[in-house]
Amino acid sequence: MCFKTCCVALAYKTICAFSAFFLFSSLSIAQGRLIPAKVKSAFRNMYPDVQNESWGASTKNYTANFTQGTKPIKSTFTENGDWLWSAMEISLNELPYIIYNTFKRSAFKDHQILHVNLVSSTRDLLRYEIEVEGNFKEKVKLHFTNTGEMTVARCTF
């Protein structure tokens, strides 16, 4: 009787352990918040080959960070799974000439470049961002349209 009881208890513990493993391995958590199934589904539809994304969350949005090929990418979705934007890190040499030329003629041309991104979103089909370090160690984001128009998006310290 004791042997049978031990086997049943062991089987129960094994089933519980496997159930917990599969439950938690299928869930994604970002900053203490569960990633909604709609968000994960939308992400998988856009990026079916990506498997090792990490997630971050803001008040209502979820951002996946991942690498596709050798390019780091961020992609943000609403809590309903609606895609908002994606940004792919690129090199300065990958900028279209008109964007590069506008940057090189700007007041920021001699600042240290921190990041260069190609951004697509629901608002703008395509835009480029160059983040530079300002004179007082602040970060300045420069946005460029496809036609080379530049706007200073924000400064942070």
C-alpha positions, 0 to 999 in steps of 0.5 A: 500500500505504501509503494502504491501511495508513493507512486501516485504521489510521485506521478501527481508531483511530476504532472504538476511540475510539467503542467507548471513548466508548460504553462509558464513557458507559454506565457510572456511577462514584461515588467511584471505584466502578462503579455496579452495573447492578441499582442503575441499573435500580432507579433508572430504574424509580423515576425514569424521567424523570431523566437527569442524576443524580450518584452517591455511594457509601458502603461498601455503598450508592449514593445518586443526587442529582438534581432533579425539577421544582425539588425536589432529591432524594436516593435511596439503594439497596443494592448489590443495587438494593434501595431504602432511602430518598429525601429531597426538600428542601421549604420550611418552609411545605410542612410539615403544620401538626402538624409545623410546630406541634411544631417551633415549640413545641420548644427548637429553634424559634429555631435557624437552619434549614439544611434541611427534608426529606420522607423516605420509606423502607422503614422509615417510610412518611413522615417529616419532617426539619428540620436546624438549627444548634445553640448551638455551631454543631453540626448537629442533625437533628430527625425528625418522624412524621406525627402530630407526634412529634419525636425528635432524630436526631443532632448533628454538628460 
